[in-house]
Amino acid sequence: MRTTPDQTKIRLAGPRDRLFAERGYPRQFEFNDEVARVFDDMVWRSIPLYQDVTEYVSDWALQYYQPGSWIVDIGCSTATAIDFVGQCLPGEGRFMGIDQSAAMIEQAHAKLAAFPERHELSLVCNDIFAVTIPDASVIIINYTLQFITIAQRRRLLAACYKALRPGGLLFVSDKVRSTCPRFQETVTGIYEGFKEQRGYSRREIERKKEALENVLVPLTEEQQRGLIASVGFEFCDSVIKWNNFLSLVALKDEGSALA
């Protein structure tokens, strides 16, 4: 169970996201400087239960972290999860954030300026496939798999399985799609309503949808679970779901030998 001081909080910073209300869109979405600048506001207004998922990551990480190992956040963006888990984790920890966007890593450094000094911290700007994932007991992949090809997703998950210690935890969040076309239409409508409630206009919603077409490719929940199981994870369960947004935890069995 997470026990944290009253001042512990999820830190979101930066200006309000107005990108898709401005000229220059729609065009293909990318994690560039202008997206990084407004990213915290964008995800808070675009991803249902975003802060809840961050708190869940901390709850699970604290249960599965093995001293001396690393907590690795793949696709860490502005390092919100690392920041919060680091505040919550007592004693010493080791944290690595990996993101191929230099603009995101720059924002992450700024956010982690007050990161607890008791922890070791490494922020890596590189393609994940060019990085060797260190000895880890917790790996976080939140809203990242959906942006890479399915073949690469399996390759990344396999690398995570190999890097995790026996008894290690994988925490994955992604947007998923329904196997039922009518349900998919329903959840899309509900989701767009959510974004309107968070202050996005219909024009912004439609422009962003067009920008993300063929960039964000969701699987079904069954496909996501199957992909995780296919690389060796013995147990996988859902911990939070809001319509078409899902978080899963997967365990590398304690009987597994390190590859």
C-alpha positions as CSV (number, residue, x, y, z in Angstrom):
1,M,0.0,0.0,0.0
2,R,1.3,3.5,-0.9
3,T,2.1,5.6,2.1
4,T,3.1,9.1,1.1
5,P,3.3,12.6,2.8
6,D,0.5,15.1,2.1
7,Q,2.7,17.1,-0.2
8,T,3.2,14.2,-2.6
9,K,1.4,14.9,-5.8
10,I,1.3,14.2,-9.5
11,R,3.0,17.2,-11.1
12,L,1.6,18.3,-14.4
13,A,3.0,21.5,-16.0
14,G,3.1,23.6,-19.1
15,P,0.7,25.7,-21.1
16,R,-2.8,24.7,-22.3
17,D,-3.0,22.5,-25.4
18,R,-4.3,24.6,-28.3
19,L,-2.3,22.9,-31.1
20,F,-5.3,21.6,-33.0
21,A,-7.1,24.9,-32.8
22,E,-4.2,26.6,-34.6
23,R,-3.1,26.7,-38.3
24,G,-0.9,24.0,-39.5
25,Y,-3.2,21.1,-38.6
26,P,-4.2,18.6,-39.5
27,R,-0.9,16.9,-40.3
28,Q,0.6,13.7,-39.1
29,F,1.0,13.6,-35.3
30,E,4.5,13.5,-34.0
31,F,6.2,14.0,-30.6
32,N,8.0,17.2,-31.5
33,D,8.8,20.4,-29.6
34,E,5.3,21.9,-29.8
35,V,3.6,18.7,-28.6
36,A,6.2,18.3,-25.7
37,R,5.5,21.9,-24.6
38,V,1.8,21.2,-24.0
39,F,2.0,17.4,-23.4
40,D,1.0,17.4,-19.8
41,D,-2.2,19.3,-20.5
42,M,-2.9,17.3,-23.6
43,V,-2.7,13.9,-21.8
44,W,-4.8,15.2,-18.8
45,R,-7.5,16.3,-21.2
46,S,-7.2,13.4,-23.7
47,I,-6.6,10.3,-21.6
48,P,-9.4,9.3,-19.2
49,L,-8.2,8.4,-15.7
50,Y,-4.7,9.6,-16.5
51,Q,-3.9,10.6,-12.9
52,D,-5.6,7.5,-11.6
53,V,-3.4,5.3,-13.8
54,T,-0.3,7.2,-12.5
55,E,-1.3,6.4,-8.9
56,Y,-2.0,2.8,-9.9
57,V,1.5,2.6,-11.4
58,S,2.9,3.7,-8.0
59,D,0.8,1.3,-6.0
60,W,2.0,-1.7,-8.1
61,A,5.6,-0.5,-8.4
62,L,5.9,-0.3,-4.7
63,Q,4.7,-3.8,-4.3
64,Y,7.0,-5.4,-6.9
65,Y,10.2,-3.2,-6.8
66,Q,13.3,-5.2,-5.8
67,P,16.0,-3.2,-4.2
68,G,19.1,-2.8,-6.3
69,S,17.1,-3.2,-9.6
70,W,15.7,-0.5,-11.9
71,I,12.2,0.9,-12.4
72,V,12.2,1.6,-16.2
73,D,9.6,3.8,-17.9
74,I,9.6,3.2,-21.7
75,G,8.2,6.1,-23.6
76,C,8.5,8.2,-20.4
77,S,7.5,11.5,-22.1
78,T,7.7,14.2,-19.5
79,A,8.4,11.6,-16.7
80,T,5.2,12.1,-14.8
81,A,5.1,8.4,-13.7
82,I,8.8,8.4,-12.6
83,D,8.3,11.7,-10.7
84,F,5.3,10.3,-8.7
85,V,6.7,6.8,-8.1
86,G,10.0,8.4,-7.0
87,Q,8.1,10.6,-4.4
88,C,6.3,7.5,-3.1
89,L,9.1,5.0,-3.0
90,P,10.8,5.0,0.5
91,G,14.5,4.3,0.7
92,E,16.7,4.3,-2.3
93,G,15.6,3.4,-5.8
94,R,16.9,3.3,-9.4
95,F,14.9,4.9,-12.1
96,M,15.4,5.0,-15.9
97,G,13.2,6.9,-18.4
98,I,13.6,6.2,-22.1
99,D,12.1,8.3,-24.9
100,Q,13.3,9.0,-28.4
101,S,11.9,12.5,-28.4
102,A,14.6,15.0,-27.3
103,A,11.9,17.6,-26.5
104,M,10.2,15.2,-24.1
105,I,13.4,14.3,-22.4
106,E,14.1,18.1,-22.0
107,Q,10.7,18.5,-20.3
108,A,11.4,15.4,-18.1
109,H,14.7,16.9,-16.9
110,A,12.8,20.1,-15.9
111,K,10.1,18.2,-14.1
112,L,12.6,16.0,-12.2
113,A,14.7,19.0,-11.0
114,A,13.4,18.3,-7.5
115,F,13.5,14.5,-7.8
116,P,14.5,12.9,-4.4
117,E,18.3,12.8,-4.2
118,R,18.2,9.4,-2.5
119,H,17.3,7.8,-5.9
120,E,19.6,7.1,-8.9
121,L,18.1,8.6,-12.1
122,S,18.9,8.1,-15.7
123,L,17.0,9.8,-18.6
124,V,17.9,8.3,-22.0
125,C,17.0,10.0,-25.3
126,N,17.2,7.2,-27.9
127,D,15.2,4.7,-29.9
128,I,14.2,2.0,-27.4
129,F,15.6,-0.7,-29.7
130,A,19.0,1.0,-29.5
131,V,19.0,0.8,-25.7
132,T,19.7,-2.2,-23.5
133,I,17.1,-2.3,-20.8
134,P,18.9,-2.7,-17.5
135,D,18.2,-5.3,-14.7
136,A,14.7,-4.3,-13.8
137,S,11.9,-5.4,-11.4
138,V,9.3,-2.9,-12.7
139,I,8.9,-1.8,-16.4
140,I,6.2,0.7,-17.3
141,I,5.0,1.1,-20.9
142,N,2.1,3.6,-20.8
143,Y,0.4,4.7,-24.1
144,T,3.5,3.8,-26.1
145,L,3.0,0.4,-27.7
146,Q,0.1,1.8,-29.7
147,F,2.4,4.1,-31.6
148,I,4.8,1.3,-32.9
149,T,4.2,-1.5,-35.4
150,I,2.7,-4.8,-34.1
151,A,5.9,-6.7,-34.9
152,Q,8.0,-4.1,-33.0
153,R,5.5,-4.3,-30.1
154,R,6.3,-8.0,-29.7
155,R,10.0,-7.3,-30.0
156,L,9.8,-4.7,-27.3
157,L,7.7,-6.9,-25.0
158,A,10.2,-9.7,-25.4
159,A,13.1,-7.4,-24.5
160,C,11.1,-6.4,-21.4
161,Y,10.6,-10.0,-20.4
162,K,14.3,-10.7,-20.8
163,A,15.3,-7.7,-18.7
164,L,12.9,-8.3,-15.8
165,R,14.0,-10.2,-12.8
166,P,11.9,-13.3,-11.9
167,G,8.9,-11.9,-9.9
168,G,9.2,-8.6,-11.9
169,L,6.2,-6.6,-13.1
170,L,5.2,-5.1,-16.4
171,F,2.6,-2.3,-16.3
172,V,1.1,-1.5,-19.7
173,S,-1.5,1.1,-20.6
174,D,-2.9,1.6,-24.1
175,K,-6.0,2.6,-26.1
176,V,-7.8,-0.5,-27.3
177,R,-10.7,-1.1,-29.7
178,S,-13.8,-3.2,-29.4
179,T,-14.4,-6.4,-31.4
180,C,-18.0,-5.2,-31.8
181,P,-18.4,-2.4,-34.4
182,R,-21.5,-1.0,-32.6
183,F,-19.7,-1.0,-29.3
184,Q,-16.7,0.7,-30.9
185,E,-19.0,3.4,-32.3
186,T,-20.5,3.9,-28.8
187,V,-17.1,4.2,-27.0
188,T,-15.8,6.6,-29.6
189,G,-18.8,8.8,-29.0
190,I,-18.4,8.7,-25.3
191,Y,-14.7,9.4,-25.6
192,E,-15.3,12.4,-27.8
193,G,-17.8,13.6,-25.3
194,F,-15.2,13.3,-22.6
195,K,-12.8,15.5,-24.6
196,E,-15.5,18.1,-25.1
197,Q,-16.0,18.2,-21.4
198,R,-12.3,18.8,-20.9
199,G,-12.6,21.9,-23.2
200,Y,-11.7,20.6,-26.6
201,S,-13.8,21.9,-29.5
202,R,-15.3,19.6,-32.1
203,R,-12.9,21.1,-34.6
204,E,-9.9,20.2,-32.4
205,I,-11.2,16.7,-31.8
206,E,-11.7,16.0,-35.5
207,R,-8.3,17.5,-36.4
208,K,-6.4,15.4,-33.9
209,K,-8.3,12.3,-35.0
210,E,-7.1,12.9,-38.5
211,A,-3.5,13.6,-37.4
212,L,-3.4,10.3,-35.4
213,E,-4.8,8.2,-38.3
214,N,-2.4,5.4,-39.1
215,V,-0.1,6.7,-36.3
216,L,-2.0,5.4,-33.3
217,V,-3.1,1.8,-34.1
218,P,-5.0,0.1,-31.2
219,L,-5.4,-3.6,-30.7
220,T,-8.4,-5.3,-29.1
221,E,-8.0,-6.2,-25.4
222,E,-7.7,-9.9,-26.4
223,Q,-4.9,-9.2,-28.9
224,Q,-3.1,-7.1,-26.3
225,R,-3.2,-9.9,-23.7
226,G,-2.2,-12.4,-26.4
227,L,0.8,-10.3,-27.4
228,I,2.0,-10.1,-23.8
229,A,1.5,-13.8,-23.2
230,S,3.3,-14.7,-26.4
231,V,6.7,-13.4,-25.1
232,G,6.5,-15.5,-21.9
233,F,4.6,-13.6,-19.3
234,E,2.8,-16.3,-17.2
235,F,0.1,-14.0,-15.7
236,C,-1.7,-11.0,-17.0
237,D,-4.6,-9.1,-15.5
238,S,-6.5,-5.8,-16.0
239,V,-6.3,-3.3,-13.2
240,I,-8.2,-0.3,-14.7
241,K,-10.3,0.3,-17.7
242,W,-12.4,3.2,-19.0
243,N,-14.2,2.2,-22.1
244,N,-11.4,2.0,-24.7
245,F,-8.5,2.8,-22.4
246,L,-6.9,-0.2,-20.6
247,S,-4.1,-0.9,-18.1
248,L,-2.7,-4.4,-17.7
249,V,-0.2,-5.9,-15.3
250,A,1.9,-8.9,-16.2
251,L,4.2,-11.0,-14.1
252,K,7.4,-12.7,-14.9
253,D,7.0,-15.9,-12.8
254,E,9.4,-16.2,-9.9
255,G,10.3,-19.7,-11.2
256,S,11.6,-18.2,-14.5
257,A,15.3,-18.2,-15.1
258,L,16.9,-15.0,-16.3
259,A,17.6,-15.2,-20.0
